[in-house]
Amino acid sequence: MTAANTSSVYTVIMSPIMDKTINILLIIVLFITMVSLGCTMEVSKIKSHIVKPKGVVIALLAQYGIMPLTAFCLAKAFQLAEMTAVVILICGCCPGGNLSNILALALNGDMNLSILMTSCSTLLALGMMPLLLYLYCQGFTNLQNSVPYVDIITSLFMILIPCGAGILINYWRPQYAKIITKVSVQTGAIRMLTVVAIGGSILTVLSPSLMAIGALMPFIGYAFGYIISSIFRLSQAERRTVAMETGCQNIQLCSTILKIAFPPAVIGPLFLFPMVYVGFQLIEALVLIVLFRCHQRFTQKEKETYQLTTTEDKLKEHSEGTV
């Protein structure tokens, strides 16, 4: 579809009132999510990891090394149009999201490392995201002036304020932090209602190239996150954690930036791409979780069988020695 056709389809589907309502919902949900994320950060743990910055280095390499490069390579490989390439790059340069914490837990990962990586990538987003966008946009002919850096930095700054508020709440009033975290879980219902409200226009995003990119980005993130953590010789639990943290982007942040930083006539329905991305992100993560659980059960049965056989052999040897 051409940019004009895409914008006209978007205008028909999205009335100004609905567009403004979605903007407000996205901001409210993101605000609650970022406060909740701040509530999971403990000042003592942040200090300890600053002294021993191995986890911070892995977070930087995995989150801001693999995913932006992946987005750039895919945008080049599929020869995307100007605006579409910008959307893919912004999605790839986003920090990790709190969904990765849930997925890491399901994979019996290291939760301290998971929260640390999410925290570090979020705090560093204010500098890293505009810098990476600027660097990778140089690889495209007409992309340098298409990214509203000031609006993105403003959005990131406004997002880090509630995150900082969450850290202070967790430090001074930890009893309230648990309540805020529960409220954040409930906002998932609002996110689902937003998706349903704009579900018709998501069909315009489902072109073969965008579907392929949406499927490949999280897969590459999971795979290379595991490879990098293996190079650093982390434990198996930590490797699974880094893999989830790398492949999972902060989709709420990405959607909000795309919706606020770009006018509707320019972005059209492309701001829905993060929802396509998060769908593949979840499907691929669930497949990995199922495979891990099956492997875990199989190896546990093997171990139990081996221990039972060893015990029987020892009893037999003992009985023969007695005789």
N, C-alpha and C positions, 0 to 999 in steps of 0.2 A: 504493500500500500504506500502511496505517496504521503508526504507530510500533510498536505492539504486535506486529503481524504481522511487521514487518521484524525486530524483535528476536528473535522466536521462530524465524524462518527462520535468522537468524544463529546462534542458540544450537544449533540442530540440526546445522548444517553445521560450526560451529567448536567443537570440544571444548576444555575448559580447557587441556589439554596442548598442543594445536595452537596455541591462542591465545598461550600463553606462549612456545612455540618461535618463532612468527612475530615476537613482540616482541623476543626475543633476537637473531634474525637481522637484523631491521631496525636495531637499535642497533649491531650489529657492522659491518654494511655501511655505515651512515651514518658511523660513527667512522672507518673506513678511507677513505671518500670525502672526508670533511672534512680529514683529515690530508693526503691526496693534493692536495686543493685548496690547502691551505696551502703545500705543497711547490712549487706553481707560482708562488707570489707571491715576488717579489724585493724586498728592502727598498729597494734603490737606485731601482727603478722606482716604488715607492710614494711615496718621498720626492720624486722629480721631478714626479710628478703632483699632489702636495700643493701644490707651488710653483706649478704651472700646472694649476688644478683644472677645466679645461674638460671632461675626460672624466668627472670625478666628478659635475659638474652634470648632464651628459647621463644618467649612470647613475641619478641620483636622479629626474629628470623622467620617464625612460622606464620604469624598473622600478617605482618607488613612486608614480608618477603615473597611468600608463595602466592597469596591470593591476588594482590594487585598485578603481579607478573602474569598470572593465569588469565585474569580479565583482559589484560592488554593483548596477550597472544591469541586468545579466542576472538577478540574484536577484530584483530588483523586477519586471522585465518578465515573468518566468515565474511570479511569485507563489509562490515556494517556501515549503515548510514551515520551521518554526523551525530545526531541526537541519540540514536540507539547506542552508539559507542560510548558516549558520555555516561549514559545510564549504567552500562555494564561496568565501566571504570569506577564509578561512584560506589556501586554495589561491592566491587572487589576490594576497594580501599577502606570500607567500613570496618570498625573494630568488631571484636567478638561479642556475642549476645548471651543473655542468661539462659537461653534454651540449651546451650552447650553444657551447662552445669547439670541439667536434668539428664541429658544423654550420657554424660560422663558417669553419673551415678548409676544409670542402668547398665553400664559396662564395667561396674565395679572399679571405677577409676579413682585417682587421687583427687579428692574434693578440694583440699587446700590448694593444690596446684591449679585446679580448674578455676577456682574463684580468683586466684592470683592473676592468671593469664587474662581472664575477662576484665579484671580491674585495671591491669597495666595497659592493655590495648585500648580501653576506654579513655583512660587518663591521657595517654599519648596521642589519641586521635586528633586533638586540637592542633598539634603541630604536624603529625605524620600524614594525616589525610589530605590537607591542602598541598603539602610538599609532593606527595606521590602523584596526586592528580596533575600537578604542574609538570612533573618530570615525564609522566607517561603520555600526556597530551602533546608533548613535543614530537612524538612519533607519528602523529597524524597531521595532515596538511592544514585543514581548516578548523582544528579543534581548540587552538590556543585561546581564542576569544569566546568560546561557547560555554565555558565553565564559570559560573558566578561565584568566584572565590570568596568575596566579601560576605555574601549571603550564607555560604556554607560555613565559614568561620564563625559568623554570628550565631547560626543554628547550633553548632558544636559548643560554643561558649555557653549558650542558654541551656544546653542539655547537661553540661558538666556542673552547673549550679545545683540542680536537684540531686545529682550524684554526690556532690560534696555535702549537701544537707543530710543525705542518708548516712554518710560516714559519721557526721557529728551526732545524729540521733542515736546511732548504734554505740557511739562512745559514751555519750552522756545519759541517754535514756534507752538502754537496751531492751526494756520491756515493751516499748512502743515499736521497736524494729520488727519484732515478730508479727505484730498486727499489720504493719505496712506490707510485709512480705506476703501475708495471706491475702490482703486486698489486691496485690499485684497479680496473684494467681487468678483471682476472680475476673480481672480485666481481660482475660483470655476470651471470655464470652463476648465482650464488646468488640474485640478484634474480629471474631467470627461473624458478628452481625454486620460489621463494616464490609467484610469480604462478600457476604450475601447481597448487601445493598448495591455493590458495584460489580457483582458477578457477571452481568451481561457484557460489560465492556472488556472484561479480561480476555474474551475470545479474540479480540483484535491483537493481543500480545502474543498469542499462541502460534506464531509463525514457526516453521521448521527450524530455522536458525536459532531463534530465541529459546525454543524448547531444548535444542541440543546444548546450548550454552548453559541453560538452567540445570541440566542434568550433569554436565561435565564439571562445572565449577566446584560443587561440593565434593564430588568423587575425587578430583585431583587434590583438593584440600585435605581430605581424610587420608589419602594415600601418602602424600608428601609430608604431612604432619607426623605420621607414624615413622617414615624414613628418617626425618631430621632428628626425632627423639631417639631413634635407634643409634644414630651417629653419636649423639651425646651420651649414649650408654645408660639411658634411664631404665627404670624397672618396667615390667610389662604393664602394670597399672598406670604408670605415668605416660607410657607411649600411647595407650588408648585415650588418655585424657587430652594429650597434645593433639592427637588426630581429630577428636571431636571439636576442640577449641579452634583449630585451624579451619575446618570445613564449615563451621557455623558462623554466619555473619549476624550482626545486629540488624535484623530486617525492619524492626520498627523505626530505628534511626534512619536507615536508608530510605524508607517510604516517606518519612516526614521531611527529610532534606529535599527529596525529589518533588514533593508536593508543594513545599513552601518556597524553595529557591527558584523554581521555574514557573512561569505563567502557564495556565492551563492550555492556552493556544499553542505553546511551544512544546510542552512535555506530552500533551495528549494523554492517552491511556498508558503510556510507557511507565508511569509511576507504579503500575500494577506488576511490573516484572519481578520485584522482590517477593511478591506472593507466589509467583510461579517458582522462583528460586527456593523459597522456604518449603514448598511442596516436595520438590525433589530432595531437598536437604533432609527432610523428615523421613521420606520413603527409604532413601539410601541408608540413613542412620538406623532405621528399624530393621532393615535387612542385616546390617552388621551386628546389631544387638541379638537378633535371632540366631545368627551363625555362631556368635560368641557363646550364647547360652547352650546351644547344642554341643559345641566343642567342650564347654565346661562340664556338662553332664556326662558326655562320653568319656572324657579323661578321668572324671571322678569315679565312674563305674570301673574303668580299667584299674585304677589305683586300689579300689576296694577289693576287686578280684585278686590282684597281686598280693595285697596284704593278707587276704584270707588263705591263699595258696601257701604263702610263706609261713603263716601260723600253723597250718596243717602239717607242713613238712617238718617244722621244728618239733611239734608234738609227736610225730611219727619217729623222728630220730631219738627223741628223749625216751619214748616207750621201748624202742629197740635197744638202747643203751642200758635201760633198767633191766630188761630181760637178760 
